Amino acid sequence: MRQYLIDEISFLERDNLDSYLKRTLKPGGLEGVFFLTIPPDLLGADQLGHEDCGPFYGTVLLEQSSIRFEFLIRSASNMHCSCIAQATPAQRQFILDFADRMLTEEMIKA
């Protein structure tokens, strides 16, 4: 799977990231899993026409010493549909911008 990984985060940095993600993203069903909603104006060709499958999101996984941003855009309501696809360049940039903003706001030098 394509993803952006930031590793070797300290215990304190992990706590800061956890707090930030809990304040800004929708929590997933498992500990450390969060959903970054893709704005409607960034939907790709695979998601257009699939309004019933929305909202669409990228998954963020906070682990013990790392954080991962997945570049697979998923549907919130359908696990098996053609609208689930790799991020477009614009969606990828949106995810990377979120990661950069989070690290800056939490003063983490990665």
C-alpha positions as CSV (number, residue, x, y, z in Angstrom):
1,M,0.0,0.0,0.0
2,R,1.2,3.5,-0.8
3,Q,1.6,5.6,2.3
4,Y,3.6,8.4,4.0
5,L,5.4,7.2,7.1
6,I,6.9,9.2,9.9
7,D,8.8,7.0,12.3
8,E,11.0,7.3,15.4
9,I,8.5,9.6,17.1
10,S,9.0,9.8,20.9
11,F,6.5,8.9,23.6
12,L,5.7,12.6,24.2
13,E,5.4,13.4,20.4
14,R,3.0,10.4,20.1
15,D,0.8,11.9,22.9
16,N,0.8,15.3,21.2
17,L,-0.2,13.7,17.9
18,D,-2.9,11.6,19.5
19,S,-4.4,14.7,21.1
20,Y,-4.2,16.6,17.8
21,L,-5.8,13.8,15.8
22,K,-8.6,13.4,18.3
23,R,-9.4,17.2,18.1
24,T,-9.2,17.4,14.3
25,L,-10.2,14.1,12.7
26,K,-13.0,11.5,12.9
27,P,-12.0,8.6,15.0
28,G,-12.0,5.1,13.5
29,G,-13.3,2.0,15.1
30,L,-9.9,1.0,16.5
31,E,-7.4,2.7,18.8
32,G,-5.0,4.9,16.8
33,V,-7.1,4.9,13.6
34,F,-8.5,8.2,12.3
35,F,-10.2,9.3,9.1
36,L,-9.1,12.4,7.1
37,T,-12.2,13.4,5.0
38,I,-11.4,14.3,1.4
39,P,-13.2,17.6,0.5
40,P,-15.8,17.2,-2.3
41,D,-13.9,19.5,-4.6
42,L,-11.0,17.1,-4.5
43,L,-12.9,13.9,-5.4
44,G,-11.3,12.0,-8.2
45,A,-12.8,10.4,-11.3
46,D,-13.3,7.2,-9.4
47,Q,-15.4,8.9,-6.7
48,L,-17.5,11.2,-8.9
49,G,-21.0,9.7,-9.4
50,H,-20.7,7.7,-6.2
51,E,-22.3,10.2,-3.8
52,D,-24.0,7.3,-2.0
53,C,-20.5,5.9,-1.1
54,G,-19.3,9.1,0.5
55,P,-17.9,10.7,2.4
56,F,-14.4,9.6,1.2
57,Y,-11.4,9.6,3.4
58,G,-7.7,8.7,3.8
59,T,-6.8,6.7,6.8
60,V,-4.3,7.9,9.4
61,L,-2.8,5.3,11.7
62,L,-1.0,6.4,14.9
63,E,1.2,3.6,16.3
64,Q,3.7,3.3,19.2
65,S,6.6,5.1,17.5
66,S,5.2,6.1,14.1
67,I,2.3,7.6,12.2
68,R,1.1,6.5,8.7
69,F,-1.0,8.4,6.2
70,E,-2.4,5.9,3.7
71,F,-2.9,7.0,0.1
72,L,-5.8,4.7,-0.6
73,I,-9.0,6.7,-0.7
74,R,-11.8,4.7,0.9
75,S,-15.6,5.0,1.1
76,A,-17.3,5.5,4.4
77,S,-20.2,3.3,3.5
78,N,-19.0,0.7,0.9
79,M,-16.0,-1.6,1.3
80,H,-16.3,-3.1,-2.2
81,C,-16.8,-0.5,-4.9
82,S,-14.8,0.8,-7.8
83,C,-14.7,4.3,-6.2
84,I,-12.1,3.0,-3.7
85,A,-8.8,4.0,-5.4
86,Q,-5.3,5.3,-5.0
87,A,-5.2,9.0,-4.2
88,T,-5.1,11.5,-7.1
89,P,-2.2,13.9,-7.1
90,A,-4.5,16.6,-5.6
91,Q,-5.7,14.2,-2.9
92,R,-2.2,13.1,-2.1
93,Q,-1.1,16.8,-1.7
94,F,-4.1,17.4,0.6
95,I,-3.0,14.5,2.8
96,L,0.7,15.6,2.8
97,D,-0.4,19.2,3.6
98,F,-2.4,18.0,6.6
99,A,0.6,16.0,7.8
100,D,2.9,19.0,7.5
101,R,0.4,21.3,9.2
102,M,0.0,18.8,12.1
103,L,3.8,18.5,12.6
104,T,4.2,22.3,12.5
105,E,1.4,23.0,14.9
106,E,2.6,20.3,17.3
107,M,6.2,21.5,16.9
108,I,7.5,18.1,15.9
109,K,10.7,18.1,13.9
110,A,10.4,15.1,11.6
